Amino acid sequence: MLRASSLGLAFTHGISRCYLVHSPRWLHKQVGHESQPVSSGSTHLHTTEETEMSTDTTQSGNPLPRAPPLPHSSAFHKLMASQPDPTPMLRNATQDGNGASHAPEEFVVTETLEDSPVSPSQEAAEGSRRGPLPHYLHSQYASRDHKSRLPLYEQLAEAADIDKAWQLYQDLLEHRPDYMKQSIPQKYLHAFAAALVKKSSAKPASRKRTQTVFLRLLSVLNTIYYTGGRVSLWEWNALIDTAGRGWRKTRMDDFQAALSILRDMLADRAPGSSFAGATFIPPHDKSRIVAARVEPDDITYTTLIVIAGRTLKPDILRLAESYLISSGHSPNRITYLVYLRFHARKGRLGDVRRMMFRILENEWELGQDGVNALLWAYGRNGRLDIAGSIYRIMRHHLLPDDPSNEKYPVDAAILRLKDLENITIPADVKPDAITYYTLIQVYAYHGRLREALDVFTDMMTSPVPVAGTLEDMEDYVPGLVLPNPTLPIFRSLFLGFARHAAPPDQQASAALAEQSRGVPPAWRAWTPEQLRTLFDNFITLPHGARPNARTVYWLLVAFAITSGYDRVVLREVWERLEDRYGGRWDGRVDTFRDKIYAEKFDEAFFQRLHTSREGRGWNS
């Protein structure tokens, strides 16, 4: 389980310490149940040190500005070292007999006119020279410190390196002088939140990465909330989205996490209050909170429905839809696409058609994502003729004069779709990365290697570089980008070999039978030679590409079956993988490696690889 403390999370809002349970993954056991979760162990975050306004006073009763100590090893200290020092006189402060430190008299700045000896004319001249103080600063001294921290704020907003920016964010919160009312101005907090969301969307989803983004974004939005800012609508929506993502299979807890954030939004509570089990702010600081409820929009409810649809639980999907209906918003195009994919995964093509007609009845365009969803729905459920016709039309939109198109006239494909399914592909919809990967996955799963390789060739020779969103269609979340789009394609092909390849003795028997009947040698699919060619291409992918554990596992299974469990071949394959990628994946791959190098051949283990092949489904 991912712990907030392991990510270095600090929910120090410049006000008081607060606590958050380790992760939203243990949320409520039942939908709609408001009971607080039970967690074991310490729930303290990165720091439990309270930051409070100083109660030390001068002899005249004015608050004392005290600068916090800077740790020598912090990145903040190194950054501040290059800035003008705003506290030269503060270091020379003396202490009275009670231990209270006193700044030099000229640096104790009062805040009211009646305490100031400056005349109105002098004040006007001084004010025109330096401008009004920001509302989050207490004094001119705080203004000076603010100017010295300004380059750090700008670095935070830019967030060129998201991990370094996160460390800077923590340091700025931790080292807030008492005379500064706010550690980080609101506009920089909002900019950092935007950078967290934007930069994380450029990478594929993974549990640890997505949870890191979720917990960091939750910290930033809490800082905004508790320092008098207003959490924007897009920030709430982004938090709901990241709360429900990260696992390959969306779980009940993922939906509960997203639902808890929505409840906080509706109740105008701090983000995360529903599953934190406590408020984040002490009573004496309630004045800092701005009562400004943000109303959810259709994107908010649609995001919740998308998460619910990925759980494949009808009651959860209906619950998410009930929030949309009760809000007064109507289902939109994305809502129907979620239901279309849900019914496709349940094998209900009739309901898939019904959702498509709902989209068309409302005069919405199918769009790129809608056409890809239809291609996947029909292909997944064995209608390869419909999926192939959809692709043929999209390919014609990309290359209308391609000579290879003459083998399958586009007019025939258009007529087939119109007559059989009443589907019309918009003229501006062309193959993208999702299109290619979906069809390759469909063909490989159903044993059509030649067609899968033809589509792979189309992708690699496309005049338009394959870019944009690409994910495994089982886990696809719109907006995610893979750094190398060919990796999941190789996984689909290796899984196809694991499902359809025959051991060497069966291959030899089939060849002998054809020869005895006088049948000329035909092209065969799923042979060891084809697998070897694919592997040679796979191992020479760009160095930025690293396959995940599932890809490596199905590669090993494919070689095990096609080689007849020849461990010499398997060891050669493993050593090439290890030389190229380092050889560190997951427990399933480690077990496979141990069996390859074991002194005694575990025949039962390798036999199970072959006999369990029919259970290797879309989610393998």
C-alpha positions as CSV (number, residue, x, y, z in Angstrom):
1,M,0.0,0.0,0.0
2,L,1.3,3.4,-0.9
3,R,1.9,5.6,2.1
4,A,1.7,9.4,2.1
5,S,4.8,9.4,4.3
6,S,6.7,7.4,1.7
7,L,6.1,10.2,-0.8
8,G,7.3,12.9,1.5
9,L,3.9,14.5,1.8
10,A,3.5,17.4,4.1
11,F,0.1,18.9,4.8
12,T,1.6,21.9,6.6
13,H,-0.7,24.7,5.5
14,G,1.2,27.3,7.4
15,I,-1.6,27.0,10.0
16,S,-1.5,23.8,11.9
17,R,-0.6,20.1,11.6
18,C,-3.2,17.8,10.1
19,Y,-3.4,14.1,9.6
20,L,-4.4,11.9,6.7
21,V,-4.7,8.2,6.6
22,H,-2.2,6.4,4.4
23,S,-4.2,5.9,1.2
24,P,-7.8,6.2,0.0
25,R,-7.7,2.5,-1.0
26,W,-9.3,1.2,2.2
27,L,-12.4,3.4,1.9
28,H,-15.9,2.7,2.9
29,K,-17.0,-0.9,2.7
30,Q,-20.5,-0.1,1.2
31,V,-21.6,2.4,-1.3
32,G,-23.1,5.5,0.3
33,H,-21.9,4.5,3.8
34,E,-20.4,7.4,5.7
35,S,-18.6,5.4,8.3
36,Q,-15.0,6.4,9.0
37,P,-12.3,4.0,8.0
38,V,-10.2,2.2,10.5
39,S,-6.5,2.3,10.0
40,S,-3.7,0.8,12.0
41,G,-0.4,2.3,13.0
42,S,0.5,6.0,12.9
43,T,-1.4,8.2,10.6
44,H,1.0,11.1,10.9
45,L,2.2,12.6,7.7
46,H,5.6,13.9,6.7
47,T,5.7,16.2,9.7
48,T,3.7,16.7,12.8
49,E,5.3,20.0,13.8
50,E,2.8,22.8,14.3
51,T,3.4,26.1,12.7
52,E,1.7,28.8,14.8
53,M,1.8,32.6,15.0
54,S,4.3,33.7,17.5
55,T,3.0,34.8,20.8
56,D,6.2,36.6,21.7
57,T,5.8,40.3,21.8
58,T,7.9,43.4,22.2
59,Q,7.5,45.6,25.2
60,S,4.9,47.6,23.4
61,G,2.9,44.4,22.7
62,N,3.6,44.2,18.9
63,P,4.2,40.8,17.4
64,L,7.8,39.9,16.8
65,P,9.0,38.7,13.4
66,R,10.9,35.6,13.8
67,A,12.7,33.8,11.0
68,P,12.7,30.0,11.1
69,P,15.9,28.1,11.0
70,L,16.9,26.6,7.6
71,P,18.3,23.1,7.6
72,H,21.7,23.0,5.8
73,S,20.8,20.0,3.8
74,S,17.5,21.2,2.3
75,A,17.1,22.2,-1.3
76,F,15.3,25.3,0.0
77,H,18.5,26.4,1.8
78,K,20.5,26.0,-1.4
79,L,18.0,28.0,-3.4
80,M,17.7,30.7,-0.8
81,A,21.5,31.0,-0.6
82,S,21.5,32.5,-4.1
83,Q,18.9,35.1,-3.2
84,P,19.4,38.4,-1.4
85,D,19.3,37.8,2.3
86,P,16.1,39.5,3.7
87,T,17.0,39.1,7.4
88,P,20.4,40.7,8.0
89,M,19.3,42.5,11.1
90,L,17.1,39.7,12.4
91,R,20.1,37.5,13.0
92,N,21.5,40.1,15.5
93,A,18.3,40.0,17.5
94,T,18.9,39.9,21.2
95,Q,16.9,38.0,23.9
96,D,15.5,39.3,27.1
97,G,15.5,37.6,30.3
98,N,12.4,35.6,29.5
99,G,14.0,34.2,26.3
100,A,11.9,36.2,23.9
101,S,13.9,37.5,21.0
102,H,13.7,41.1,19.9
103,A,14.3,42.4,16.4
104,P,16.0,45.8,16.2
105,E,13.5,48.6,16.8
106,E,13.6,49.9,13.2
107,F,12.4,46.5,11.9
108,V,9.4,46.1,14.2
109,V,6.8,47.4,11.8
110,T,3.4,48.3,13.1
111,E,0.2,47.8,11.1
112,T,-2.0,50.7,12.1
113,L,-1.8,54.4,11.3
114,E,-2.2,55.5,14.9
115,D,0.9,53.6,15.9
116,S,2.9,55.0,13.0
117,P,4.9,58.2,13.2
118,V,4.7,58.7,9.4
119,S,2.6,61.6,8.3
120,P,-0.2,61.1,5.7
121,S,1.9,63.0,3.0
122,Q,4.9,60.8,3.7
123,E,2.8,57.7,3.7
124,A,1.3,58.6,0.2
125,A,4.7,59.2,-1.2
126,E,6.1,56.0,0.2
127,G,3.0,54.0,-0.9
128,S,3.3,55.3,-4.5
129,R,6.9,54.2,-4.5
130,R,6.4,50.6,-3.3
131,G,2.7,50.0,-4.0
132,P,0.1,48.4,-1.7
133,L,1.2,45.4,0.3
134,P,-0.3,42.1,-0.8
135,H,-3.2,40.9,1.3
136,Y,-1.4,37.9,2.5
137,L,1.5,39.9,4.0
138,H,1.6,41.5,7.5
139,S,4.3,44.1,7.2
140,Q,6.9,45.7,5.1
141,Y,9.4,43.2,6.4
142,A,7.2,40.3,5.2
143,S,7.1,42.1,1.8
144,R,10.9,42.1,1.7
145,D,10.9,38.4,2.4
146,H,8.2,37.8,-0.2
147,K,10.4,39.4,-2.8
148,S,13.3,37.2,-1.9
149,R,11.1,34.1,-2.2
150,L,9.5,35.3,-5.5
151,P,12.0,33.4,-7.7
152,L,11.2,30.2,-5.8
153,Y,7.5,30.8,-6.3
154,E,8.1,31.1,-10.0
155,Q,10.1,27.9,-10.1
156,L,7.3,26.2,-8.3
157,A,4.7,27.4,-10.8
158,E,6.9,26.4,-13.8
159,A,7.6,22.9,-12.3
160,A,10.2,21.9,-14.9
161,D,11.1,18.9,-12.8
162,I,8.0,17.8,-10.9
163,D,9.8,16.0,-8.1
164,K,12.1,18.9,-7.4
165,A,9.1,21.2,-7.6
166,W,7.4,19.0,-5.0
167,Q,10.4,19.2,-2.7
168,L,10.4,23.0,-3.1
169,Y,6.7,23.2,-2.3
170,Q,7.3,21.3,1.0
171,D,10.3,23.5,1.9
172,L,8.3,26.7,1.3
173,L,5.6,25.5,3.5
174,E,7.9,24.3,6.2
175,H,10.0,27.5,6.3
176,R,7.3,30.1,6.6
177,P,8.4,33.0,8.8
178,D,5.8,33.9,11.5
179,Y,5.4,37.4,10.1
180,M,4.2,36.0,6.7
181,K,0.6,35.2,6.8
182,Q,0.8,32.8,3.8
183,S,3.7,30.5,2.8
184,I,2.9,30.5,-0.9
185,P,0.6,33.0,-2.7
186,Q,-2.6,31.5,-4.1
187,K,-1.8,32.0,-7.8
188,Y,1.4,29.9,-7.5
189,L,-0.4,27.2,-5.7
190,H,-3.0,27.0,-8.5
191,A,-0.2,27.0,-11.1
192,F,1.6,24.2,-9.3
193,A,-1.7,22.2,-9.1
194,A,-2.1,22.6,-12.9
195,A,1.5,21.4,-13.5
196,L,0.9,18.3,-11.4
197,V,-2.1,17.4,-13.5
198,K,-0.6,18.3,-16.8
199,K,2.7,16.6,-16.4
200,S,1.2,13.4,-15.0
201,S,-1.2,13.1,-17.9
202,A,1.7,12.7,-20.3
203,K,2.5,9.3,-18.7
204,P,0.7,6.0,-18.7
205,A,-1.3,5.1,-15.6
206,S,0.3,3.1,-12.9
207,R,-0.8,2.6,-9.3
208,K,2.2,4.2,-7.6
209,R,2.5,7.1,-10.1
210,T,-1.2,7.9,-10.0
211,Q,-1.4,7.7,-6.3
212,T,1.6,10.0,-6.0
213,V,-0.2,12.6,-8.1
214,F,-3.4,12.1,-6.2
215,L,-1.8,12.6,-2.8
216,R,0.3,15.6,-4.0
217,L,-2.6,17.3,-5.6
218,L,-4.7,16.6,-2.4
219,S,-2.0,18.4,-0.4
220,V,-1.8,21.4,-2.7
221,L,-5.6,21.8,-2.8
222,N,-5.8,21.5,1.0
223,T,-3.2,24.3,1.3
224,I,-5.3,26.4,-1.0
225,Y,-8.5,25.7,1.0
226,Y,-7.0,26.3,4.4
227,T,-5.2,29.5,3.5
228,G,-8.3,31.3,2.3
229,G,-8.2,30.3,-1.3
230,R,-10.9,28.8,-3.5
231,V,-10.5,25.3,-5.0
232,S,-11.4,25.7,-8.6
233,L,-13.9,23.5,-10.4
234,W,-11.2,22.0,-12.7
235,E,-9.1,21.2,-9.6
236,W,-12.0,19.3,-8.0
237,N,-12.5,17.4,-11.3
238,A,-8.8,16.5,-11.6
239,L,-8.7,15.3,-8.0
240,I,-11.8,13.0,-8.6
241,D,-10.1,11.6,-11.7
242,T,-6.8,10.8,-10.0
243,A,-8.6,9.3,-7.0
244,G,-10.2,6.7,-9.2
245,R,-7.2,5.7,-11.3
246,G,-4.0,3.8,-11.0
247,W,-4.9,0.2,-10.8
248,R,-5.0,-2.0,-14.0
249,K,-8.5,-3.2,-12.9
250,T,-10.6,-0.5,-11.3
251,R,-11.7,-1.6,-7.8
252,M,-14.5,-0.7,-5.5
253,D,-12.1,1.3,-3.4
254,D,-11.1,3.5,-6.4
255,F,-14.7,4.4,-6.9
256,Q,-15.3,5.1,-3.2
257,A,-12.3,7.4,-3.2
258,A,-13.7,9.4,-6.1
259,L,-17.1,9.5,-4.5
260,S,-15.7,10.8,-1.2
261,I,-14.1,13.7,-3.0
262,L,-17.4,14.5,-4.7
263,R,-19.1,14.5,-1.3
264,D,-16.6,16.9,0.0
265,M,-17.2,19.2,-3.0
266,L,-21.0,19.1,-2.5
267,A,-20.6,19.8,1.2
268,D,-18.0,22.6,0.8
269,R,-15.5,20.7,2.9
270,A,-11.8,20.5,2.5
271,P,-10.8,17.9,-0.2
272,G,-10.3,14.5,1.4
273,S,-12.3,15.2,4.6
274,S,-14.7,12.4,3.9
275,F,-12.1,9.7,4.1
276,A,-9.7,11.4,6.5
277,G,-12.0,10.9,9.5
278,A,-11.3,14.4,10.9
279,T,-11.2,18.0,9.9
280,F,-7.9,19.5,9.0
281,I,-8.2,22.9,10.7
282,P,-8.3,24.0,14.4
283,P,-11.2,26.1,15.6
284,H,-9.2,29.3,16.0
285,D,-8.3,29.2,12.3
286,K,-11.8,28.9,10.8
287,S,-11.7,32.6,9.8
288,R,-9.2,31.7,7.1
289,I,-11.6,29.5,5.2
290,V,-13.5,31.2,2.4
291,A,-17.1,29.9,2.2
292,A,-17.3,29.6,-1.6
293,R,-19.0,26.3,-2.7
294,V,-18.1,25.2,-6.1
295,E,-21.0,23.5,-8.0
296,P,-20.1,20.3,-9.9
297,D,-20.6,20.4,-13.6
298,D,-21.4,17.6,-16.1
299,I,-17.6,16.8,-16.4
300,T,-17.6,16.1,-12.6
301,Y,-20.4,13.6,-12.8
302,T,-19.2,12.1,-16.1
303,T,-15.7,11.5,-14.5
304,L,-17.4,9.6,-11.7
305,I,-19.4,7.6,-14.2
306,V,-16.2,6.7,-16.2
307,I,-14.7,5.4,-13.0
308,A,-17.8,3.4,-12.1
309,G,-18.0,1.9,-15.6
310,R,-14.5,0.5,-15.2
311,T,-15.5,-1.4,-12.1
312,L,-17.9,-3.5,-14.3
313,K,-20.4,-3.5,-11.4
314,P,-23.9,-2.5,-12.6
315,D,-25.1,-1.2,-9.2
316,I,-22.0,1.1,-8.9
317,L,-22.6,2.4,-12.5
318,R,-26.3,3.1,-11.6
319,L,-25.3,4.9,-8.4
320,A,-22.9,7.2,-10.3
321,E,-25.6,7.9,-12.8
322,S,-28.0,8.7,-10.1
323,Y,-25.7,11.6,-8.9
324,L,-25.8,12.9,-12.5
325,I,-29.6,12.7,-12.8
326,S,-30.3,14.2,-9.3
327,S,-28.0,17.2,-10.1
328,G,-30.3,18.2,-13.0
329,H,-27.6,17.4,-15.6
330,S,-28.5,15.2,-18.6
331,P,-26.4,12.3,-19.8
332,N,-24.0,13.4,-22.5
333,R,-22.0,11.7,-25.2
334,I,-19.3,10.5,-22.9
335,T,-21.9,9.0,-20.6
336,Y,-23.3,6.8,-23.4
337,L,-19.7,5.9,-24.5
338,V,-19.1,4.6,-21.0
339,Y,-22.2,2.5,-21.2
340,L,-21.2,1.3,-24.7
341,R,-17.9,0.0,-23.4
342,F,-19.5,-1.5,-20.3
343,H,-21.9,-3.5,-22.4
344,A,-19.1,-4.5,-24.8
345,R,-17.2,-6.0,-21.9
346,K,-20.3,-7.9,-20.8
347,G,-20.8,-9.3,-24.4
348,R,-24.0,-7.4,-25.0
349,L,-23.8,-6.2,-28.6
350,G,-27.5,-5.3,-28.6
351,D,-27.0,-2.8,-25.8
352,V,-23.9,-1.6,-27.6
353,R,-26.1,-0.7,-30.7
354,R,-28.6,0.9,-28.4
355,M,-26.0,3.2,-26.9
356,M,-24.7,4.1,-30.3
357,F,-28.3,5.0,-31.5
358,R,-28.7,7.2,-28.3
359,I,-25.6,9.2,-29.4
360,L,-26.9,9.6,-33.0
361,E,-30.4,10.5,-31.8
362,N,-29.0,13.4,-29.9
363,E,-27.2,14.5,-33.0
364,W,-23.8,14.1,-31.5
365,E,-20.9,13.0,-33.7
366,L,-19.4,9.6,-33.0
367,G,-15.9,11.2,-33.1
368,Q,-12.6,9.4,-33.0
369,D,-13.1,7.9,-29.6
370,G,-16.6,6.7,-30.5
371,V,-15.5,5.0,-33.6
372,N,-12.6,3.4,-31.8
373,A,-15.0,2.2,-29.1
374,L,-17.2,0.6,-31.7
375,L,-14.3,-1.1,-33.4
376,W,-13.2,-2.5,-30.1
377,A,-16.7,-3.6,-29.1
378,Y,-17.4,-5.5,-32.3
379,G,-13.9,-7.0,-32.4
380,R,-13.9,-8.1,-28.8
381,N,-17.2,-10.0,-29.3
382,G,-16.0,-11.8,-32.4
383,R,-17.4,-9.6,-35.2
384,L,-14.1,-9.2,-37.0
385,D,-16.0,-8.5,-40.3
386,I,-17.5,-5.3,-38.8
387,A,-14.3,-4.3,-37.0
388,G,-12.3,-4.8,-40.3
389,S,-14.8,-2.8,-42.3
390,I,-14.6,0.1,-39.8
391,Y,-10.8,0.1,-40.1
392,R,-10.9,-0.2,-43.9
393,I,-13.0,3.0,-44.1
394,M,-10.7,4.9,-41.6
395,R,-7.7,3.7,-43.6
396,H,-9.3,5.1,-46.8
397,H,-9.8,8.5,-45.1
398,L,-6.0,8.5,-44.4
399,L,-4.8,7.1,-47.7
400,P,-7.5,7.4,-50.4
401,D,-5.1,6.5,-53.2
402,D,-3.3,3.6,-51.6
403,P,-3.0,0.8,-54.2
404,S,-3.4,-1.9,-51.5
405,N,-6.9,-0.7,-50.9
406,E,-8.0,-2.3,-54.2
407,K,-8.0,-5.7,-52.6
408,Y,-11.0,-4.6,-50.4
409,P,-13.0,-1.8,-52.1
410,V,-14.0,0.9,-49.6
411,D,-17.5,1.1,-51.2
412,A,-18.1,-2.5,-50.1
413,A,-17.1,-1.7,-46.6
414,I,-19.3,1.4,-46.4
415,L,-22.3,-0.6,-47.7
416,R,-21.7,-3.5,-45.3
417,L,-21.6,-1.2,-42.2
418,K,-24.7,0.7,-43.4
419,D,-26.8,-2.4,-44.2
420,L,-25.8,-4.6,-41.2
421,E,-25.3,-2.1,-38.4
422,N,-26.4,1.3,-39.6
423,I,-23.0,2.8,-38.9
424,T,-21.6,5.7,-40.8
425,I,-17.9,6.6,-40.2
426,P,-17.4,10.4,-40.3
427,A,-15.1,11.6,-43.1
428,D,-12.6,13.2,-40.7
429,V,-12.0,10.1,-38.6
430,K,-8.7,8.4,-39.5
431,P,-6.6,5.7,-37.7
432,D,-4.8,6.7,-34.6
433,A,-2.7,4.8,-32.1
434,I,-5.8,3.5,-30.4
435,T,-7.2,2.2,-33.7
436,Y,-4.1,0.3,-34.6
437,Y,-3.6,-1.2,-31.2
438,T,-7.2,-2.2,-30.8
439,L,-7.4,-4.0,-34.1
440,I,-4.0,-5.7,-33.5
441,Q,-5.2,-6.8,-30.1
442,V,-8.5,-8.1,-31.5
443,Y,-6.9,-10.1,-34.3
444,A,-4.1,-11.6,-32.1
445,Y,-6.6,-12.6,-29.5
446,H,-8.8,-14.4,-32.1
447,G,-5.8,-16.1,-33.8
448,R,-5.6,-14.0,-36.9
449,L,-1.8,-13.4,-37.0
450,R,-1.6,-12.4,-40.6
451,E,-4.2,-9.6,-40.3
452,A,-2.6,-8.4,-37.0
453,L,0.8,-8.1,-38.7
454,D,-0.8,-6.3,-41.7
455,V,-2.2,-3.7,-39.4
456,F,1.1,-3.5,-37.5
457,T,2.8,-2.8,-40.9
458,D,0.2,-0.1,-41.7
459,M,1.0,1.6,-38.4
460,M,4.7,1.5,-38.8
461,T,4.5,2.8,-42.4
462,S,1.8,5.4,-41.8
463,P,2.5,8.8,-43.4
464,V,1.2,10.4,-40.1
465,P,3.4,9.5,-37.1
466,V,1.5,7.5,-34.6
467,A,1.1,9.8,-31.6
468,G,-1.5,10.8,-29.1
469,T,-3.3,8.6,-26.6
470,L,-2.5,4.9,-26.4
471,E,-3.3,2.5,-23.6
472,D,-4.3,-1.1,-23.3
473,M,-8.0,-0.9,-24.4
474,E,-9.0,-2.9,-21.3
475,D,-7.6,-0.2,-19.1
476,Y,-7.9,2.8,-21.5
477,V,-8.4,6.2,-19.8
478,P,-8.8,9.1,-22.3
479,G,-5.9,11.5,-22.1
480,L,-3.0,9.1,-21.3
481,V,0.0,8.9,-23.5
482,L,2.5,6.1,-23.8
483,P,6.1,7.1,-24.5
484,N,6.5,4.2,-27.0
485,P,3.3,3.1,-28.6
486,T,4.6,-0.3,-29.9
487,L,5.1,-1.8,-26.4
488,P,1.5,-2.9,-25.8
489,I,1.3,-4.1,-29.4
490,F,4.1,-6.5,-28.7
491,R,2.3,-7.7,-25.6
492,S,-0.8,-8.5,-27.6
493,L,1.2,-10.4,-30.1
494,F,3.1,-12.4,-27.5
495,L,-0.2,-13.2,-25.7
496,G,-1.5,-14.4,-29.1
497,F,1.5,-16.8,-29.4
498,A,0.8,-18.0,-25.8
499,R,-2.8,-18.7,-26.8
500,H,-2.5,-20.1,-30.3
501,A,1.1,-21.5,-30.8
502,A,1.6,-25.3,-30.9
503,P,4.5,-27.2,-29.4
504,P,7.1,-28.5,-31.9
505,D,5.7,-32.1,-32.0
506,Q,2.2,-30.9,-33.0
507,Q,3.7,-28.6,-35.6
508,A,5.7,-31.5,-37.1
509,S,2.6,-33.7,-37.1
510,A,0.6,-31.1,-39.0
511,A,3.3,-30.6,-41.6
512,L,3.6,-34.4,-42.1
513,A,-0.1,-34.7,-42.5
514,E,-0.2,-32.0,-45.2
515,Q,2.8,-33.6,-47.0
516,S,1.1,-37.1,-47.0
517,R,-2.0,-35.6,-48.6
518,G,0.0,-33.8,-51.3
519,V,-1.0,-30.4,-50.0
520,P,1.5,-27.7,-51.0
521,P,3.2,-26.0,-48.1
522,A,1.0,-23.2,-46.8
523,W,1.8,-20.1,-44.7
524,R,1.4,-21.1,-41.1
525,A,0.8,-18.7,-38.2
526,W,2.3,-18.7,-34.7
527,T,5.5,-20.5,-35.6
528,P,8.8,-20.3,-33.7
529,E,10.5,-18.5,-36.6
530,Q,7.8,-15.7,-36.5
531,L,8.2,-15.4,-32.8
532,R,12.0,-15.1,-33.1
533,T,11.6,-12.4,-35.7
534,L,9.2,-10.4,-33.4
535,F,11.6,-10.8,-30.5
536,D,14.5,-9.5,-32.5
537,N,12.5,-6.4,-33.3
538,F,11.3,-6.1,-29.8
539,I,14.7,-6.2,-28.2
540,T,16.0,-3.4,-30.5
541,L,13.3,-0.9,-29.5
542,P,14.5,2.6,-28.6
543,H,16.2,2.8,-25.2
544,G,13.5,4.9,-23.7
545,A,11.1,2.0,-24.0
546,R,10.9,-0.5,-21.2
547,P,8.3,-3.4,-21.3
548,N,6.2,-4.1,-18.2
549,A,6.1,-7.4,-16.4
550,R,3.0,-8.6,-18.3
551,T,4.8,-8.2,-21.7
552,V,7.9,-10.0,-20.4
553,Y,5.8,-12.8,-18.9
554,W,3.9,-13.6,-22.1
555,L,7.1,-13.4,-24.1
556,L,8.6,-16.1,-21.9
557,V,5.4,-18.2,-22.1
558,A,5.3,-17.9,-25.9
559,F,9.0,-19.2,-26.2
560,A,8.3,-21.9,-23.7
561,I,5.4,-23.3,-25.8
562,T,7.0,-22.9,-29.2
563,S,10.3,-24.4,-28.1
564,G,8.8,-27.4,-26.3
565,Y,10.0,-26.0,-22.9
566,D,13.6,-26.0,-24.1
567,R,15.3,-24.2,-21.2
568,V,18.4,-23.6,-23.3
569,V,16.3,-21.4,-25.6
570,L,14.5,-19.8,-22.6
571,R,17.9,-19.0,-20.9
572,E,19.1,-17.3,-24.1
573,V,15.9,-15.2,-24.3
574,W,16.2,-14.3,-20.6
575,E,19.8,-13.2,-20.9
576,R,19.0,-11.0,-23.8
577,L,16.2,-9.4,-21.8
578,E,18.5,-8.9,-18.8
579,D,21.3,-7.4,-20.9
580,R,18.8,-5.0,-22.5
581,Y,16.5,-4.0,-19.6
582,G,18.2,-5.1,-16.4
583,G,15.9,-8.0,-15.6
584,R,13.8,-6.6,-12.7
585,W,10.1,-7.0,-13.0
586,D,7.6,-8.7,-10.7
587,G,7.1,-11.9,-8.7
588,R,5.5,-13.9,-11.6
589,V,8.5,-13.2,-13.9
590,D,11.0,-13.9,-11.0
591,T,9.3,-17.3,-10.5
592,F,9.6,-18.0,-14.3
593,R,13.3,-17.1,-14.2
594,D,13.9,-19.4,-11.2
595,K,12.2,-22.3,-13.1
596,I,14.4,-21.7,-16.2
597,Y,17.6,-21.9,-14.1
598,A,16.6,-24.6,-11.6
599,E,18.8,-27.7,-11.5
600,K,15.7,-29.9,-11.8
601,F,13.3,-29.5,-14.6
602,D,9.8,-28.7,-13.2
603,E,7.7,-30.4,-15.9
604,A,4.4,-29.7,-14.1
605,F,5.1,-25.9,-14.1
606,F,5.8,-25.8,-17.8
607,Q,2.9,-28.1,-18.6
608,R,0.5,-25.7,-16.9
609,L,1.7,-23.0,-19.2
610,H,0.2,-24.9,-22.1
611,T,-2.9,-26.4,-20.5
612,S,-4.1,-23.1,-19.1
613,R,-3.9,-21.3,-22.4
614,E,-7.7,-21.0,-22.9
615,G,-8.0,-19.0,-19.7
616,R,-5.7,-16.2,-21.1
617,G,-8.2,-13.5,-21.7
618,W,-8.2,-9.8,-22.5
619,N,-7.1,-8.9,-18.9
620,S,-4.1,-11.2,-18.9
